[in-house]
């Protein structure tokens, strides 16, 4: 997966069960296996099927699964 760093100030720490976010990144899910089984040591994860690109904000041609990782 190709991770893209995001601005931590734009995300709510409560979504990840954290008090604050130091780092946050997102990656498009590759489609293999179940997205809910993905783990990344040291990070809290969230997956969502979205219509807008998380970095550019532009609407994508179709919905895609993305994973957010925060710590």
ZANU-833627 format. One record per residue: residue in three letters; x, y negated, z of N, C-alpha, C, O in turn. Coordinates in nm, 2 decimals, decimal comma. Atoms other than C-alpha are relative to their C-alpha. Last residue first. Layout:
BEGIN
<marti residuo="ALA" n_u="X" n_v="Y" n_w="Z" ca_u="X" ca_v="Y" ca_w="Z" c_u="X" c_v="Y" c_w="Z" o_u="X" o_v="Y" o_w="Z"/>
...
***
This chain:
BEGIN
<marti residuo="UNK" n_u="-0,07" n_v="-0,03" n_w="-0,13" ca_u="-0,10" ca_v="-0,75" ca_w="1,66" c_u="0,03" c_v="-0,13" c_w="0,07" o_u="0,08" o_v="-0,13" o_w="0,17"/>
<marti residuo="UNK" n_u="-0,03" n_v="0,12" n_w="-0,08" ca_u="-0,33" ca_v="-0,74" ca_w="1,35" c_u="0,08" c_v="0,05" c_w="0,13" o_u="0,06" o_v="0,16" o_w="0,17"/>
<marti residuo="UNK" n_u="-0,09" n_v="-0,05" n_w="-0,12" ca_u="-0,38" ca_v="-0,50" ca_w="1,06" c_u="0,04" c_v="-0,13" c_w="0,08" o_u="0,09" o_v="-0,23" o_w="0,02"/>
<marti residuo="UNK" n_u="-0,07" n_v="0,11" n_w="-0,07" ca_u="-0,66" ca_v="-0,56" ca_w="0,80" c_u="0,07" c_v="0,06" c_w="0,12" o_u="0,02" o_v="0,15" o_w="0,19"/>
<marti residuo="UNK" n_u="-0,03" n_v="-0,03" n_w="-0,14" ca_u="-0,76" ca_v="-0,28" ca_w="0,56" c_u="0,08" c_v="-0,13" c_w="0,05" o_u="0,16" o_v="-0,18" o_w="-0,01"/>
<marti residuo="UNK" n_u="-0,12" n_v="0,06" n_w="-0,05" ca_u="-0,94" ca_v="-0,35" ca_w="0,24" c_u="0,02" c_v="0,04" c_w="0,14" o_u="-0,07" o_v="0,06" o_w="0,22"/>
<marti residuo="UNK" n_u="-0,03" n_v="-0,02" n_w="-0,14" ca_u="-1,21" ca_v="-0,14" ca_w="0,06" c_u="0,14" c_v="-0,07" c_w="0,02" o_u="0,23" o_v="-0,04" o_w="-0,05"/>
<marti residuo="UNK" n_u="-0,11" n_v="-0,09" n_w="-0,03" ca_u="-1,32" ca_v="-0,29" ca_w="-0,27" c_u="0,03" c_v="0,01" c_w="0,15" o_u="0,00" o_v="-0,08" o_w="0,22"/>
<marti residuo="UNK" n_u="-0,04" n_v="-0,01" n_w="-0,14" ca_u="-1,64" ca_v="-0,44" ca_w="-0,41" c_u="0,12" c_v="0,09" c_w="0,02" o_u="0,13" o_v="0,19" o_w="-0,06"/>
<marti residuo="UNK" n_u="0,08" n_v="-0,10" n_w="-0,07" ca_u="-1,65" ca_v="-0,51" ca_w="-0,78" c_u="0,05" c_v="0,00" c_w="0,14" o_u="0,16" o_v="-0,04" o_w="0,17"/>
<marti residuo="UNK" n_u="0,09" n_v="-0,05" n_w="0,10" ca_u="-1,52" ca_v="-0,78" ca_w="-1,03" c_u="-0,10" c_v="0,10" c_w="0,07" o_u="-0,21" o_v="0,12" o_w="0,03"/>
<marti residuo="UNK" n_u="-0,06" n_v="-0,11" n_w="0,08" ca_u="-1,36" ca_v="-0,97" ca_w="-0,74" c_u="-0,11" c_v="0,06" c_w="-0,09" o_u="-0,23" o_v="0,03" o_w="-0,07"/>
<marti residuo="UNK" n_u="0,08" n_v="-0,12" n_w="0,01" ca_u="-1,48" ca_v="-1,31" ca_w="-0,62" c_u="0,06" c_v="0,11" c_w="-0,09" o_u="0,11" o_v="0,07" o_w="-0,20"/>
<marti residuo="UNK" n_u="0,07" n_v="-0,02" n_w="0,13" ca_u="-1,20" ca_v="-1,55" ca_w="-0,55" c_u="-0,08" c_v="0,13" c_w="0,00" o_u="-0,04" o_v="0,23" o_w="0,06"/>
<marti residuo="UNK" n_u="0,14" n_v="0,04" n_w="-0,02" ca_u="-1,10" ca_v="-1,62" ca_w="-0,18" c_u="-0,09" c_v="0,02" c_w="-0,13" o_u="-0,21" o_v="-0,01" o_w="-0,13"/>
<marti residuo="UNK" n_u="0,03" n_v="0,11" n_w="0,09" ca_u="-0,73" ca_v="-1,62" ca_w="-0,28" c_u="-0,15" c_v="-0,05" c_w="0,02" o_u="-0,18" o_v="-0,16" o_w="-0,01"/>
<marti residuo="UNK" n_u="-0,10" n_v="0,10" n_w="0,00" ca_u="-0,60" ca_v="-1,42" ca_w="0,02" c_u="-0,05" c_v="-0,12" c_w="-0,09" o_u="-0,04" o_v="-0,23" o_w="-0,04"/>
<marti residuo="UNK" n_u="-0,03" n_v="0,06" n_w="-0,14" ca_u="-0,89" ca_v="-1,20" ca_w="0,13" c_u="0,10" c_v="-0,11" c_w="-0,01" o_u="0,11" o_v="-0,19" o_w="0,09"/>
<marti residuo="UNK" n_u="-0,14" n_v="-0,03" n_w="-0,03" ca_u="-1,02" ca_v="-1,14" ca_w="-0,23" c_u="0,04" c_v="-0,07" c_w="0,13" o_u="0,01" o_v="-0,19" o_w="0,14"/>
<marti residuo="UNK" n_u="-0,09" n_v="0,11" n_w="0,02" ca_u="-1,40" ca_v="-1,17" ca_w="-0,22" c_u="0,14" c_v="0,04" c_w="0,04" o_u="0,16" o_v="0,10" o_w="0,14"/>
<marti residuo="UNK" n_u="0,02" n_v="0,05" n_w="0,14" ca_u="-1,65" ca_v="-0,88" ca_w="-0,26" c_u="0,10" c_v="-0,11" c_w="-0,04" o_u="0,13" o_v="-0,13" o_w="-0,16"/>
<marti residuo="UNK" n_u="0,02" n_v="0,14" n_w="0,03" ca_u="-1,55" ca_v="-0,68" ca_w="0,05" c_u="-0,02" c_v="-0,03" c_w="-0,15" o_u="0,02" o_v="0,04" o_w="-0,23"/>
<marti residuo="UNK" n_u="0,02" n_v="0,01" n_w="0,14" ca_u="-1,56" ca_v="-0,33" ca_w="0,19" c_u="-0,05" c_v="-0,14" c_w="-0,04" o_u="-0,15" o_v="-0,18" o_w="0,01"/>
<marti residuo="UNK" n_u="0,12" n_v="0,06" n_w="0,05" ca_u="-1,41" ca_v="-0,35" ca_w="0,53" c_u="-0,01" c_v="0,01" c_w="-0,15" o_u="0,09" o_v="-0,01" o_w="-0,22"/>
<marti residuo="UNK" n_u="0,02" n_v="-0,02" n_w="0,14" ca_u="-1,14" ca_v="-0,18" ca_w="0,74" c_u="-0,14" c_v="-0,06" c_w="-0,04" o_u="-0,23" o_v="-0,05" o_w="0,04"/>
<marti residuo="UNK" n_u="0,14" n_v="0,02" n_w="0,03" ca_u="-1,01" ca_v="-0,29" ca_w="1,08" c_u="-0,01" c_v="0,02" c_w="-0,15" o_u="0,08" o_v="-0,03" o_w="-0,23"/>
<marti residuo="UNK" n_u="0,05" n_v="0,00" n_w="0,13" ca_u="-0,68" ca_v="-0,20" ca_w="1,24" c_u="-0,15" c_v="-0,02" c_w="-0,01" o_u="-0,22" o_v="0,01" o_w="0,08"/>
<marti residuo="UNK" n_u="0,15" n_v="-0,03" n_w="-0,01" ca_u="-0,49" ca_v="-0,28" ca_w="1,56" c_u="-0,05" c_v="-0,02" c_w="-0,14" o_u="-0,02" o_v="-0,11" o_w="-0,21"/>
<marti residuo="UNK" n_u="0,09" n_v="0,10" n_w="0,05" ca_u="-0,11" ca_v="-0,26" ca_w="1,50" c_u="-0,14" c_v="0,05" c_w="0,03" o_u="-0,17" o_v="0,17" o_w="0,04"/>
<marti residuo="UNK" n_u="-0,02" n_v="0,13" n_w="-0,06" ca_u="0,18" ca_v="-0,09" ca_w="1,69" c_u="-0,10" c_v="-0,11" c_w="-0,05" o_u="-0,09" o_v="-0,23" o_w="-0,02"/>
<marti residuo="UNK" n_u="-0,05" n_v="0,01" n_w="-0,14" ca_u="0,18" ca_v="0,23" ca_w="1,48" c_u="0,03" c_v="-0,15" c_w="0,04" o_u="0,10" o_v="-0,22" o_w="-0,04"/>
<marti residuo="UNK" n_u="-0,12" n_v="0,07" n_w="0,02" ca_u="-0,03" ca_v="0,21" ca_w="1,16" c_u="0,05" c_v="-0,04" c_w="0,14" o_u="-0,01" o_v="-0,12" o_w="0,21"/>
<marti residuo="UNK" n_u="-0,06" n_v="0,05" n_w="-0,12" ca_u="-0,32" ca_v="0,45" ca_w="1,13" c_u="0,13" c_v="-0,07" c_w="-0,03" o_u="0,20" o_v="-0,03" o_w="-0,13"/>
<marti residuo="UNK" n_u="-0,13" n_v="0,06" n_w="0,02" ca_u="-0,56" ca_v="0,54" ca_w="0,84" c_u="0,05" c_v="-0,06" c_w="0,14" o_u="-0,02" o_v="-0,12" o_w="0,21"/>
<marti residuo="UNK" n_u="-0,11" n_v="-0,08" n_w="-0,06" ca_u="-0,83" ca_v="0,78" ca_w="0,93" c_u="0,13" c_v="-0,06" c_w="-0,01" o_u="0,23" o_v="0,00" o_w="0,04"/>
<marti residuo="UNK" n_u="0,01" n_v="0,01" n_w="-0,15" ca_u="-1,12" ca_v="0,53" ca_w="0,88" c_u="0,11" c_v="0,08" c_w="0,06" o_u="0,13" o_v="0,07" o_w="0,18"/>
<marti residuo="UNK" n_u="-0,07" n_v="0,12" n_w="-0,05" ca_u="-1,01" ca_v="0,48" ca_w="0,51" c_u="0,00" c_v="-0,01" c_w="0,16" o_u="0,09" o_v="-0,07" o_w="0,22"/>
<marti residuo="UNK" n_u="0,09" n_v="0,09" n_w="-0,06" ca_u="-1,10" ca_v="0,84" ca_w="0,43" c_u="0,07" c_v="-0,12" c_w="0,07" o_u="0,16" o_v="-0,10" o_w="0,14"/>
<marti residuo="UNK" n_u="0,05" n_v="-0,04" n_w="-0,13" ca_u="-0,88" ca_v="1,02" ca_w="0,19" c_u="-0,10" c_v="-0,10" c_w="0,05" o_u="-0,15" o_v="-0,18" o_w="-0,02"/>
<marti residuo="UNK" n_u="-0,02" n_v="-0,14" n_w="-0,04" ca_u="-0,72" ca_v="0,85" ca_w="-0,11" c_u="-0,04" c_v="0,02" c_w="0,14" o_u="-0,02" o_v="-0,06" o_w="0,23"/>
<marti residuo="UNK" n_u="0,11" n_v="-0,09" n_w="0,04" ca_u="-0,88" ca_v="0,53" ca_w="-0,23" c_u="0,02" c_v="0,14" c_w="0,03" o_u="-0,07" o_v="0,22" o_w="0,01"/>
<marti residuo="UNK" n_u="-0,03" n_v="-0,07" n_w="0,12" ca_u="-0,57" ca_v="0,31" ca_w="-0,23" c_u="-0,10" c_v="0,10" c_w="-0,05" o_u="-0,09" o_v="0,16" o_w="-0,16"/>
<marti residuo="UNK" n_u="0,00" n_v="-0,15" n_w="-0,02" ca_u="-0,71" ca_v="0,07" ca_w="0,02" c_u="0,02" c_v="0,07" c_w="-0,13" o_u="-0,04" o_v="0,03" o_w="-0,23"/>
<marti residuo="UNK" n_u="0,11" n_v="-0,07" n_w="0,07" ca_u="-0,62" ca_v="-0,29" ca_w="-0,06" c_u="0,02" c_v="0,15" c_w="0,02" o_u="0,13" o_v="0,20" o_w="0,01"/>
<marti residuo="UNK" n_u="-0,04" n_v="-0,08" n_w="0,11" ca_u="-0,39" ca_v="-0,44" ca_w="0,20" c_u="-0,12" c_v="0,07" c_w="-0,06" o_u="-0,21" o_v="0,11" o_w="0,01"/>
<marti residuo="UNK" n_u="0,11" n_v="-0,08" n_w="0,07" ca_u="-0,42" ca_v="-0,70" ca_w="0,46" c_u="0,06" c_v="0,07" c_w="-0,12" o_u="0,15" o_v="0,03" o_w="-0,18"/>
<marti residuo="UNK" n_u="-0,02" n_v="-0,03" n_w="0,14" ca_u="-0,19" ca_v="-0,87" ca_w="0,72" c_u="-0,11" c_v="0,09" c_w="-0,06" o_u="-0,18" o_v="0,15" o_w="0,02"/>
<marti residuo="UNK" n_u="0,11" n_v="-0,07" n_w="0,07" ca_u="-0,21" ca_v="-1,03" ca_w="1,05" c_u="0,04" c_v="0,02" c_w="-0,14" o_u="0,10" o_v="-0,07" o_w="-0,21"/>
<marti residuo="UNK" n_u="-0,02" n_v="-0,03" n_w="0,14" ca_u="0,06" ca_v="-1,14" ca_w="1,30" c_u="-0,13" c_v="0,06" c_w="-0,06" o_u="-0,19" o_v="0,14" o_w="0,02"/>
<marti residuo="UNK" n_u="-0,13" n_v="0,05" n_w="0,04" ca_u="0,05" ca_v="-1,31" ca_w="1,64" c_u="0,02" c_v="0,02" c_w="-0,15" o_u="0,07" o_v="-0,07" o_w="-0,22"/>
<marti residuo="UNK" n_u="-0,07" n_v="-0,07" n_w="0,12" ca_u="-0,32" ca_v="-1,26" ca_w="1,70" c_u="0,13" c_v="-0,07" c_w="-0,02" o_u="0,13" o_v="-0,19" o_w="-0,05"/>
<marti residuo="UNK" n_u="-0,05" n_v="0,09" n_w="0,10" ca_u="-0,48" ca_v="-1,35" ca_w="2,04" c_u="0,07" c_v="0,08" c_w="-0,11" o_u="0,11" o_v="0,20" o_w="-0,09"/>
<marti residuo="UNK" n_u="0,02" n_v="0,13" n_w="-0,06" ca_u="-0,69" ca_v="-1,18" ca_w="2,31" c_u="0,05" c_v="-0,11" c_w="-0,09" o_u="0,00" o_v="-0,22" o_w="-0,10"/>
<marti residuo="UNK" n_u="-0,12" n_v="0,07" n_w="-0,05" ca_u="-0,71" ca_v="-0,86" ca_w="2,11" c_u="-0,04" c_v="-0,13" c_w="0,06" o_u="-0,15" o_v="-0,19" o_w="0,03"/>
<marti residuo="UNK" n_u="-0,01" n_v="-0,03" n_w="-0,14" ca_u="-1,00" ca_v="-0,62" ca_w="2,04" c_u="0,12" c_v="-0,06" c_w="0,07" o_u="0,17" o_v="-0,01" o_w="0,17"/>
<marti residuo="UNK" n_u="-0,10" n_v="-0,10" n_w="-0,02" ca_u="-0,95" ca_v="-0,64" ca_w="1,67" c_u="0,01" c_v="0,05" c_w="0,14" o_u="0,10" o_v="0,13" o_w="0,17"/>
<marti residuo="UNK" n_u="0,03" n_v="-0,10" n_w="0,10" ca_u="-1,26" ca_v="-0,84" ca_w="1,59" c_u="0,09" c_v="0,12" c_w="0,02" o_u="0,05" o_v="0,23" o_w="-0,01"/>
<marti residuo="UNK" n_u="0,09" n_v="-0,09" n_w="-0,06" ca_u="-1,20" ca_v="-1,03" ca_w="1,92" c_u="-0,04" c_v="0,12" c_w="-0,10" o_u="-0,08" o_v="0,22" o_w="-0,06"/>
<marti residuo="UNK" n_u="-0,07" n_v="-0,12" n_w="-0,06" ca_u="-0,89" ca_v="-1,18" ca_w="1,77" c_u="-0,09" c_v="0,10" c_w="0,06" o_u="-0,06" o_v="0,22" o_w="0,07"/>
<marti residuo="UNK" n_u="0,04" n_v="-0,01" n_w="-0,14" ca_u="-1,10" ca_v="-1,39" ca_w="1,53" c_u="0,07" c_v="0,12" c_w="0,07" o_u="0,06" o_v="0,23" o_w="0,02"/>
<marti residuo="UNK" n_u="0,07" n_v="-0,12" n_w="-0,04" ca_u="-0,93" ca_v="-1,47" ca_w="1,21" c_u="-0,02" c_v="0,00" c_w="0,15" o_u="0,06" o_v="-0,05" o_w="0,23"/>
<marti residuo="UNK" n_u="0,13" n_v="-0,02" n_w="0,07" ca_u="-0,83" ca_v="-1,79" ca_w="1,03" c_u="-0,08" c_v="0,12" c_w="0,04" o_u="-0,19" o_v="0,14" o_w="-0,01"/>
<marti residuo="UNK" n_u="0,10" n_v="0,10" n_w="-0,05" ca_u="-0,56" ca_v="-1,89" ca_w="1,28" c_u="-0,13" c_v="0,01" c_w="-0,06" o_u="-0,23" o_v="-0,04" o_w="-0,01"/>
<marti residuo="UNK" n_u="0,07" n_v="-0,05" n_w="-0,12" ca_u="-0,37" ca_v="-1,57" ca_w="1,20" c_u="-0,10" c_v="-0,09" c_w="0,06" o_u="-0,19" o_v="-0,05" o_w="0,13"/>
<marti residuo="UNK" n_u="-0,01" n_v="0,10" n_w="-0,11" ca_u="-0,29" ca_v="-1,69" ca_w="0,85" c_u="-0,07" c_v="0,05" c_w="0,12" o_u="-0,20" o_v="0,06" o_w="0,11"/>
<marti residuo="UNK" n_u="0,11" n_v="0,10" n_w="-0,01" ca_u="-0,24" ca_v="-1,39" ca_w="0,63" c_u="0,02" c_v="-0,09" c_w="0,11" o_u="0,11" o_v="-0,07" o_w="0,19"/>
<marti residuo="UNK" n_u="0,01" n_v="0,07" n_w="-0,13" ca_u="0,05" ca_v="-1,17" ca_w="0,52" c_u="-0,11" c_v="-0,10" c_w="-0,01" o_u="-0,13" o_v="-0,17" o_w="-0,12"/>
<marti residuo="UNK" n_u="-0,01" n_v="0,14" n_w="0,02" ca_u="-0,01" ca_v="-0,94" ca_w="0,22" c_u="-0,02" c_v="-0,07" c_w="0,13" o_u="-0,12" o_v="-0,05" o_w="0,20"/>
<marti residuo="UNK" n_u="0,05" n_v="0,09" n_w="-0,10" ca_u="0,06" ca_v="-0,57" ca_w="0,24" c_u="0,02" c_v="-0,14" c_w="-0,03" o_u="0,12" o_v="-0,18" o_w="-0,09"/>
<marti residuo="UNK" n_u="-0,07" n_v="0,12" n_w="0,01" ca_u="0,11" ca_v="-0,35" ca_w="-0,07" c_u="-0,07" c_v="-0,10" c_w="0,10" o_u="-0,18" o_v="-0,15" o_w="0,07"/>
<marti residuo="UNK" n_u="0,08" n_v="0,12" n_w="0,00" ca_u="0,00" ca_v="0,00" ca_w="0,00" c_u="0,09" c_v="-0,12" c_w="0,00" o_u="0,20" o_v="-0,12" o_w="0,06"/>
***
